[in-house]
Every structure is written in C-alpha cells, then in structure tokens.
Amino acid sequence: MDSTTNVDSTTASAATAVNPGPCLLYYFILATLVGGITIILGLLGNALSLSILGKQRKTSSTIQALCLLAVGDSFVLIACLPVPVAGVLGMIYGLKGSHSVGVLASVYTFEVARIFNQVSTLLTVILMWQRYVAVCLPHKAKQLCTVRMVNTVSACCSVAACLFYLPNFFLYSLRTSSDGGLYPVSHSLVHNAYFQTIHSLVLTYFVSYIIPPTKRVLMWVYDPFTRNVACGGELQYFAFMPHIALMLNSSANFSVYILFARGFRRKLLAILTRRNAVAPTESNSNTNPGANTNHIDSMASTRSCKAARDKASTEAKSSKARTPTGPNFNGAEAVDPRSRKA
C-alpha cells in the first residue's frame, strides 16, 4: 500500500454515500472475471511449462532459469488472488465486503506479489545473462552457464528482493472499525521524508519498474489517494489496473513459448494427445500385444529381405570379378591388334 496518509473508516463511509451498483459491477467484471480468468490460465500455463521443461532442467542452465521463472510467476498469481475474491465478496456483501479484502490485500498480500514479481524480473535478467555468455563468451560458458550457478544467483536474488521490500510490511497496521470493517493505520515510517524519497520513490521505481512512476505522480496529485481510488472517487477505474497488468505479465510466458518455440509446441501436443513424441512405435508395442507381434513379424520380414539383397549383391560382385577386363575398363577382354591381323 503506497499511500502516505492516514486512512480510517471514513473511506468506507464516503464510498457508501454514492450508488455502489456501477462500482460493484465494474469490480466484478474487471477483478473477478478478467483477473480470475487470467490467474487460472496463468497457473495452468505455468504448470504445463514446468511439466514440459522440468525434464531437462538438470542438464541445461537456460531451462532451469525458465523453470524458476515459471515458479516465480505462479507465486505472483497466487498472491493476487484477493483481487477476484474482492469482486465476488462485493457482489455478495456490498462495498463493505470488498473494502475489507482490498485493505488486507493492499497492506500485506500485494507486497508479497511485488516481492515475487521482483524475483521474476531478476530471473529474466539471469536468463538474458546466460544467453549472452553462451553466444558472446563461449569460452566461459562451461564455468558460468551451469545449473548450479543459476540456482546460486537465483537464491541470492530472492533474498535481496525479500530484504528490499521488507520495510513495506511495517508501514501500516490493520484496525477494526465500529461497523466491523478493516482500515489501515500508517506508522511513523510512512511520514519519514527520507524513506519516502529514497526507498519508496527512487530505489523502488529504479529497481522494479524504471518506467515513469505514474502511480506515484497520481498519489501526489490526488491526495488522499485511497479515497480517490475508492468507489465514487476520481480514480476508481484506475485502482485495479496495476494488479491486472501484473497478472498479465506473470501469465504471458506460456503464450510466448507457444508462439515462438516449435519444440515446445510439439511437446505440448504430445502431452495433450497422450502420445510419446520420442518413440511412438515403442510405446504402442508395449501397450498392445497384437501390435507387438505384428511389429516383430515385420522386423523379421525386413531382415530376410535384407539378407536376400545382400546375397544377390555378393553373387553379382563375384561374377564381375571373374569377368576378364582390360585397360579400357569396359568389361570386355583386351585383344592384341597383331593377333587380329593374323
């Protein structure tokens, strides 16, 4: 949660002063339908990617990095589960239900999603570094492009991401209002100008995004930010956009593999059609006794035909060797011109 102001139950009470119907419908369509479908497809795609790539992860550093990337993206999607849940609770219990889940997610679970998103970003950098070494520095590939190296660097990046975002968990604490809803209360670290400038602005957007900090600018212009992104606020349609974009980013790798990796498509079709893409004849012979017998008969017939061809070829070579040949190499016997004249 990135707001720098105190937020209490007045946010929820101000939201109830407007007509909640359009807001709840918007939350359900964008958060539950779009977000939920994105999460389901992303988790399914990452699971298929792991099943296809996992067989080679111990022999290839690139495959290992891709597998770790799929795991990191899956944790991002799991951490974003409160988004579709908020839309469902909003349709059932109204703004009060969606507001409490949204506050809980903003204070804790979205920070977890940011940690795993940072890990996925660093894993992408590791993958690019592996390809650079393999192409531009092939003499160092044996030392740098190893599975152990990828695992070590990935573990260091994961620890660094956790330490970098750890202070965000101490910015707010949750309180329960008189009507039973949750609201965040900011701590003194939120109001520290040095922390907000150095960590929350410069380091966070330089390390994580690099793209111009649109959300931070909107937080300065629309203060308090949490009240403006609530139902009836000027930024109510902007609230879910960063989270939806995060879900799409963590679900896109599977589509990239299908579009641009021919071998991945072939293995995916083999899994979906339950066929062994490496040795289909062997798998069929093991599962069907009749097919196994036919296969043996065909092999025996092939071997007999091959033996007959070899025998015919040997006889032809021996008869050719007995044929007298002369210097003209035409297969006819060389005749002395003087004997023909006589």
N, C-alpha and C positions, 0 to 999 in steps of 0.2 A: 504494500500500500504506500503510495508516494505522496500523499498529501502532507503538507507541513502545518496544518491547522488542527485544532481540536474538533472532534466530531462527536456529537452526542445524539440522543434520541430525537432531537428536533429535525434531523434529516428525514427520519421515517415519518414524523408527523407532518412535515411540509409536503412530503410526497403524497400523503393520503388526502391532501386538500384538493388535488386535481383528479380528473377522471382516470382511474387506473386501467380501464379497459384497453385502450390502444397500447399502453406500455406493456401490459401483460401479454398481449398478442404478439408484440414485437419481440419480447423476451423469449416467448415460446418458439417463434419461427426461427429467430437467429441463434439463440442459445441452445435450445433443445433439439430442434430439427437439424439445422446446419451444423452446429457444434457436435451434437451427439453422433450424427452420421459420419462426420469427419473423424471423430475419435474411434468409432467402431472400424471404419475402413482402414484407418492408420494402424491400429493394433493388429488387425488381420494381415495387412500387408507386411508389417514388420515381422510378424510370426512366420509368414511364408518365406520372407527373406532369410531369416535365421535358419529355417529348415533346409533351404537350398544352399546357402553359403556356409553353413556350420560344418559341413563335411570336410571342407578344405581350409578351415581357419587355423589349423595347427601347422600347415605347410606353407602358408602364404601370409606375409605381414599385411598386405593390402586387404585380403579377405578378412583377416582378424580385425582390422580397423573398421571395415564395413559392418561386421557383426556387432562390435561395440557401439557403433553409431546407431544401429537399429535398436539396441537395448536402451541407449540414452533417449532416443526419440520416444520409445514406448513409455518410459517414466515421465516424460513431459506430458504425454497424452493422459496418463493416469492422474497426474497432478491437476489437470484441467477438468476433471470430471465434475467438480462443483458447478461449472458453467451450465451444462444441460440440466443438472439437478435443480438449479435455481429456477430455470424456466418451468419445470414441472411443478415445483412447490408453489410458484407464483400463480399458476392456473388453478391449483387446489386450494391454497390458503390465502391467496391475495398477495399484496405487496409486502406484508409483514413476513410471510414465509420466505419469499425470495430475498428480502433485505437481510435477514439474519444469515442465510447461507452466503450471500455476497460479501458481507462483512467478515465472516470467518475465513472465506477463501482469500479475500484481499489481505488479511493480516498474516496468514500462515501459508496456505497451500499454493498461492500464486508465487510466493517467494521460493518454494520448493521447485515449482515449474521453471523459474528463472535460473535456479542452480543447474538443473539438468539441461536446460537449453544452452547454458554456457558450456557445459561439458560436451554437448553435441557440436557446438561451434568449434571448440578446441580439437575434437576428434576429426572434424573436417579439415582443419589445418594440418593435423598429423597425417591424414591421408594424402593431402597435396604434397607435403614434405616427402613422404615415401615415394611418390611418383617422380618427384623432382630428382631425388637421389638415384633412382633406378634408371632414369633417362639421361641425366646430365652428369652424374658422378657414378658411372657403373663400377669403377674400381673400388668404391667404398660401399657398394650395395651389400656385400656379404657381412660387413660389420654393422651397418645402420639399418638395413631393411630386414629385420628379423622379428619374429613374433614376440620374443622376449623384450626387445626394445620397445615395440608398440605397447605392450602391456605395462611396462615401467613408466613410459611417458604418459599413458592414459591415466594411470593411478595418480601420478603427480598432478595432472591437470584436474582430476576430480577433487583432490584435496584442496588445491588452490581455489577452485570455484566455490567450494563449501566455505572456506575461510573468507573469501571476498564478500559473499552475500550473508555471512553470519550476523553482522550488525543489524541487518534489516529485521531480524526477528525480535529485536529489543526496542524497536521504535514505538510500538503500540502494544496495548493490552486490552482485553475484551472486558466489557462490563455489561450487566443486565439491567435494562430499564424497568420502569414500573409496570409496563404492559407486557413484560416477558421477552422483549426483543433484545438483540445484541447490538452494541455500538462500541467503536474503538475509542480509546483514550490515549493521547500521544504522551510520550515521555520527553524528558528534557533533551535527549539527543536529537529529537526532531527539530528543535528550535536552535540548535547549535549551528551558527552560520558557517563555520569552518567545515563541519561534517557535511552539511548540505552542499556546499560549493565543491569541495574536493572529492568526496566519496560519491554522493548521490548524483552529482552533475558531471564533473569532469571524468572521473575514473569509470563510473558506471556506463556512461554513453560512449566513452572511448573504447573500453574493453568489450562491451556487449553489443553495441549497435553501430557506432561510427556514423550512421545516418543521422541527419539533423534531429535533435531531440524535440519532436513535435509535441509529445505529451507534456514535457516539462514546460514548454512555452505556453501551452494551454492552461497548465496549472497556475502559472503566474498571471495570466490574463483573467481567468475565471476563478476567482478566489471567494469562498472555499470551493475547491474542486469537487469534493464528494457530493456537495449539494447540487452542483450544476450538472453532474452526470446522473443524478437520480431522476426518477420519473417526474416529468414536468420541467426539468432543467434544460438549459440551452444545449448541453452536450449529452443528452440522454441517448442519442443514437450512436454516440462515439464510445460509450462505456465498454461494449463487448468487442469492439474492433481489434484492439491489440491481442486479446486472447484468441479470437478466431484466427488471426494471422499466425499466431504461434502454433495453433493446432495444424493449420495447413502446411506450415513449414516442416513440422515433425511427421507429417503423413505423406510427403511428396516423394521421398526417395524410392519407394516401391514403384511408383509410376515412371520415374526416370529409368529404373532398371528395365522395365517392360519396354519402354520406347526405344532405348538405345543399346541394350545388351542382348544380342541374339542368343548367346549361350544361356543366359538367364531365362529367356522366353522358352527355350527348348526344355530346360529342366523343369520349369513351371508347368508346361503342358504335360510332361512326363508324370509329375506328381498328381495333377488334376485328373488325368486319364488312367492313373494307376498302372502305368507301364514302366518297365525298366529301360531307360534310354540308352544304357551302355550295352547290354546284352539281352535283347528281347527274345532271341531263339532259346537261350539257356533257361530263361525264366519260364517260357512256355513249356519246355521239355520237362522241367521239374514239377510243374503243376498238373500236366496232362499225361497219363501213362500212354494213351494211344498215340499222342503226338510224339512221345519219346521213342516208341517203336518205329514209327514212320521215319523219324529222324535218323535212327540207326540204320534202317534199310537203305535210305537214300545215301548215307555215308558209305555203306558197303558197295552200293552200285557205282558210286563215283570212283571209289578206289579200284574196282575191277576194270572200269573203262580206262582209267589212267594207266593201269598195268598193261592193258591191251595196246594202248597207244605207245607206251614205252617199248614194248616188244616189237611192234611194227617198225618203229624208228630204228631200233638196233639192227634188225634184219636189213633195212634199207642201207644203213651205213656199211654193213659188212659186204653187201653185194657191190656197193660203189667202190669199196676198197679193192675188190678182185678185178674190177674193170681196168685194163691197161690204158694208161693215159700218157700222152706225150707232152712236149714242151708247149703245145698250143692250148692245154687245159680245157679241151672241148669234149673229153671223154672218149675220143677215137684214138686208135693205135697209131703211133707215129710211123710213117713209111719212108724208107730211104729212096730218094728220087732215082738213084742209079739202078736199084733193083727193078723199079717200074720201067725204066728204059730197056733193061734187058728182057 
